[in-house]
């Protein structure tokens, strides 16, 4: 049987490929011959994926709660996937930077808009019942979101606002990590001690966090931006993309959590503690923390008023 020339060319290329890797093309062809046809459900492991929702109670809306958080973590993984490509890039082109940051912004936009599910998609009474079976677990324990922060900016930009002026890259990573802003929110509202939620989180993820921060000590996305050639760094499109990322991650995203917390954890004039005992009213408002990934691209007035209008909108609706 005569083999078509285009097929013969591909076979030659495959022979060269496997020859260079020390493998035999014939063995791979045998494997291909015996391999089953791929299906959609096998490729994405659909049955496994749909089996991962295991409620702790009999309240129907708990399944919504689980799935939403699983979807959120998948989006976080997509964001980290794009961040790593920026960090590993050696070409230093604004066009590549813009493409990746815009993808990250699209993922954040999807997350922010989908939070409507959490705010209005569950019955409040069901939530207040099944949430008690989740203690001391908390969305605070999302390690991937902390990784997004560590990949985005130097750790001194993530320290608590009360000590941020005293911190710089001259401090050790361990010292900076001990003063990271979100740890202050995971203290017992009565004793001021670290909550079990935070203790579990630190025990599980601190070694991984320290490996990440050491690996990107001078190559976070902020560093990569500063290292761009001056002409590339001044791109208005790039600056706008980075500003959108800063606002999406550090204003809109925590604000949507504020809306959810107020929907489910506010009771008349009192507030209900989050499941992990975190002080959400002090921890979530962006104007309180003033976490900014890329401080160089914002002026002093913008940094001073960071997130204020949005917090006023939530806390003081009469000002609208």
N, C-alpha and C positions, 0 to 999 in steps of 0.2 A: 504494500500500500504506500502510495506516494504521500509524503508529509508536506503540507503547505509551507511555503517559505517563511511566513511570519511565525508559524509554530516552531519551525526548525531554529529560527533565530532566538526565540525565547528559551528553547531547550539548551542552546549553547550558552546563553547567559546564566541559566540555572546551573549548568555544569561548572561554569567558572566560579559562581558564587559558592557552591558547596565544596569545590576543590580548594578554594582559599580558606575555608573553615575546617578543612580536614574531614569533611563528611562525604558520603557517597550519594549521588543523586538518585540512583536506583532504589535505595532504601526509602528515601522520601517519597518517591513515586509509588512504591508499594503501600506506604502509609496512606497516601492520598487515595489510592484505589479502594482501600478497605474502610476509609473514613465514612461515617454517616453524613447525610446532608444536614447542614446546620438549620435550625429553626429559630424563629424570633424568641420564643419562650425559653429555649436553652441558652441563647446568646446573652440575654439580660437576666438569666436566672429568675424568671418571673415567679415560679412557685415558691422559691426561697424568699424572695422579696415580699410576697403577699402573706407569708407566714410569720413575719417579724412583728406583727402588731398583737401584743399579748397584754390586754388590760389587767389591772390588779383588782378591779371591782366589776360590778354588774351594770354600772351606769353607761348607757349607750354612747354618750358624748366623749367618754374617755378615749375611745378609739380615734376620734377626730383629733384629740389632743396629741396622741402618740404619733399619728401619721404626719401631722403638721410639723412636729419637731424633727421627725426623720427626714422629711422633704427639706427642711431648713438646713440640716447637716449635709445633705447632698449638695445643696447650693454652696455651702461653705467650702466643700471639697473642690467644687469648680473654681471658686475664687482663688483658693490656694494654688490650684493647678496653673492659673494664669500668673499669679504672683511669682511662682518659681521660675517661669519662663522669662519674666522681666529680670529677675535677679541673676539668672544664668547667661543672659544676653551679653555678647561681647562687641556687637556692631555699633552700639551707641547711636541709634537712629531714632529721631523723634517719632517717625511714622510707625515703627514697631511698638514703641512705648504707648502711643495713642491707641493703637489697635487693641492691645492687651488691657489697658486701663478702661477703655470703653466696654470691653466684654465684662470686666468686673462690675462696672456701673450697671450694666444690663442685668446682671445677676442680683445685685442689690435692689434694683428697681422691682424686679419680680418678687423678691422677698418682702419688700416694704409694702407693695400693693396687696400681696397675699395675706398680710397680717389682719386684714378685715375678717378673715376666717376666725382668728383668735378673739377678736374684739366682739363680733356679733354672731359668730357661728356656733356657739355653745350655750346651753342653758346655765345661767349663773348658779342656780341652786344645785344642779348636778356637779358643777365644777367645785363648789365649796365643800361638797361631800367627798368626792373621789380624790381631791387634792390631799386629803389627810392621810390617804394610803400611800402617798408618794414620799413622805418624810424619810430622811432629810434631803432627798434628791431635789435638784433645782436646775433650771435653765442656766443659771450662773455657772454651772459646771461644764459648759460647752468649751472643750479644749480647743476645738478648731477655730472658734472665734478669737481666742487669745492668740493662736498661731497667726491668724490674719493680721492682728495688731503687731505682733513681733516681726513679721515679714515686712510690714508697711513702713515702720519708722523706728528710729533708735529708742532704746528703752527709757532714756531720760525724758522723752516726750510723753511717756506713759505713766510716769510717776504721779502720785497724788498732788493736787494743786497746792496743798499746804506746804509741801517740801520741794516742789519742782524748781523753784529759783535757786535752791541749794544744790541741785543735782546737775551733773554734766558727764561727758564721756570719760572724765577722769575718775569717776566713781567706779568701783568694781561692778560687774554684772550682777553678782550676788547681792550687793547692797541696793542696786537699782531695783532688782526683782523684789526685794523685801518691801520696797516702798511703792510698788505698782498700784495704780489708783483703785483697781477693783477689789483689792484685798481689804481696803477700808470699808467697803460696802458689805463685806461678809463677816461682820462682827455681831455678836449677840446684842440685841437692842437694849437689854437690861444691864448686862455685866460688862460689855465692851470687849469681851474675850472673843477669840476666833471661834466661829461656829464649827460644828461638826462637818457641815457642808464644805467649808474651806479646808479644814484639816484633811478630809478625804481627797479633795481635789489636789492639794499640794502633794500629798503622799503618792498619788497616782501619776501626776503629770510633771512635777517639778524637774525631774531629770531630763525629760524630753524637752521641756521649755528651755532649759539651760543649754542643751545641745543646739537647739535652733538659734538662740540668741548669740551664741558663740560663733556659729557658722555664718551668721549675717551681720557680724559686729560692724563691718564697714561696707556692707553691700545690701542694706535694706532698700526698699523701693525709693525711699527718700534719698539715700546715698546715691543710688543709681541715677536719680534725677539730677542731683548736684554735680555728678561726674560727667554729664552730657557735655559735648562741645557747646560753647556759649550760644552759637547760632541755633543749635537744636533746642537748647534749654529755654530759649526765649519764644518758642512757638506758642502763639496765643491759643491754638487748638489744644496743645498739650497742657498748658496751664489751666484751661477751662475744664479739661477732663480730670485733672488732679483735684481741682477745687470741688468738682461734682463728687468725686470719690470721698473726699474729706467730709463733705456735708452728708452724703448718703450713709457713711459708716458711723459718723460721730454726732450727727444731729437727727436725721430722719429715722435711722434704725432704733436708737435708744428711745426716741420719742414715741414710736409705735408701741414699744414695750410699756411706756408710760400710759398710753391709752388703754392697753390691755389691763395693766395693773389697776387703773382707776375703775375700769369696767367691772372687774371681778374682786378686787381687794379693798375697795373703799366702801365703808358702811356708815352712812350719814356723815358725821364729823370725825369719825375714827377710821384708822387704817388697819387692815388685817396684815399680819406678817406674811411674807412669802414663805414657801414650803421649806426653804433652807435657812430661814431665819434672817435672810439678808434684809438690810434696811433699804428697800427699793426706792422710797421717796427721796432719800439723800443720794443714793447711788446712781439712779438712772438719768436724772435731768442733765442734759448736755451743758447747760449754762453753769452748773455747779462744778463739773469736772473739767470742762474746757480742754478736752483731749483733741489735739490737732496733729494729724500725721505730717503735714507739710507746712510748717509755720512760716517758711520763707516766702511763700506765695500769697500770704495774707498781710494786709496792713494792720497797724496797731489798733485802729478803731474796730475793724472786723473781728480781731481776736478778743478785744475787750467785751464786745457785745455777742460773743459766740453763743448761738442758740437761745438768746434771751427771749426773742419774740415768740418762739415756739413754746417755751415753758410758760410764758405769760398766757398763751392761748389755752394751755391745759389747766394751769393752776388758778388763773384769774380770768375766766371766760367773759366777765363783765367788761373787760378792757377791749374786747373785740370791736 
